[in-house]
Amino acid sequence: MNATCSASVVFSFVRSNFIQPLLCAIAVLAPALVPRLAHATSNPWADQVISFTAGVGASSGFSNPAVTLGSPERFTGEGVFPGAVTPFNSAFGTDEIVSIGRGGSLVVRFDEPIINDPANPFGIDLLIFGNSFFFDPNTFEPIATTIASDGGTIEVSADGVDWRTIPNLAADGLFPTLGYSDLTNPFQSTPGNVFTDFTRPVDPSIAWQGMDLAQLTALYNGSGGGAGVDIGLVGLTQVSFVRISLASTATGNIEIDGFSDVVPAPGSLALLGVAGVAAHRRRRLK
């Protein structure tokens, strides 16, 4: 066999066994991958306040709902008691959190829908950041013996009309915000150097009781915390609206700092593509 013939045979083999399956897989996967790529690269924060009712007993001065748009706080108390935001030192500025009292509510909208994405870590699609914190009621040391959580109901909607309540999850609760992953002092008065990821949820199964800052930071594993919402639990494939409310019969009030769309873990989109190619190859070989 001459060189020209050999090259032709090799090219034919490569085309039929690698190039053609890859092109077919791309054609099949493109409709699914394009929304996921847009999801992974879009602005993850809430974009618009639709409505706000302070409610009875809302904290005075914490009345600007626009503070919940954009990224949650990493550093709080500038000019008063400055400190990095940690699970023991939550955001407390009037320009950082909004207070919702009894019978009150806050509705925000995302420009890009939050997707019930199987590539999202732990099946969590949405994160809500309040100002809950861990503490030890007996020693007042920075040990996560219990959590100061004020509750609050979470509802989600695709159209702002049909609302679904997320069960068994407090809006202002687990997991308290962690702004940096390189802190050694839970009340550090200077910012850290390594940002946590506010689009990455904490593993909801972690056992946090009894942990100090170093242990919690390790368990958070790069996450910035937040209450993790799986919108699939209420039968929705995507949502654009989130409503936080406090019952008129509740006690106290809740505080909300921000919202975040969870971004699929790096490499998950590529793995989906590889899985599609592999599946195509298996079908050809059968």
Stockholm file with secondary structure:
# STOCKHOLM 1.0

chainA/1-286         MNATCSASVVFSFVRSNFIQPLLCAIAVLAPALVPRLAHATSNPWADQVISFTAGVGASSGFSNPAVTLGSPERFTGEGVFPGAVTPFNSAFGTDEIVSIGRGGSLVVRFDEPIINDPANPFGIDLLIFGNSFFFDPNTFEPIATTIASDGGTIEVSADGVDWRTIPNLAADGLFPTLGYSDLTNPFQSTPGNVFTDFTRPVDPSIAWQGMDLAQLTALYNGSGGGAGVDIGLVGLTQVSFVRISLASTATGNIEIDGFSDVVPAPGSLALLGVAGVAAHRRRRLK
#=GR chainA/1-286 SS CCHHHHHHHHHHHHIIIIIHHHHHHHHHHHHHHHHHHHHHHSCCBCCEEEEEECCBTCCTTCCCGGGGSSSCCSEECTTTSCEECBTTBCCCCTTTCEEECBTCEEEEEEEEEEECCTTSGGGCCEEEEECCEEECTTTCSSCCSEEECCBCEEEEESSSSSCEECTTCCTBCSSCCCCBSSCSCTTCSSCCSSBCBTTSCCCTTCCCTTCCHHHHHHHHTTBCCCEEECGGGGTCSEEEEEEEECCTTCCSCEEEEEEEECCCCTTHHHHHHHHHHHHHHHHHHC
#=GC SS_cons         CCHHHHHHHHHHHHIIIIIHHHHHHHHHHHHHHHHHHHHHHSCCBCCEEEEEECCBTCCTTCCCGGGGSSSCCSEECTTTSCEECBTTBCCCCTTTCEEECBTCEEEEEEEEEEECCTTSGGGCCEEEEECCEEECTTTCSSCCSEEECCBCEEEEESSSSSCEECTTCCTBCSSCCCCBSSCSCTTCSSCCSSBCBTTSCCCTTCCCTTCCHHHHHHHHTTBCCCEEECGGGGTCSEEEEEEEECCTTCCSCEEEEEEEECCCCTTHHHHHHHHHHHHHHHHHHC
//
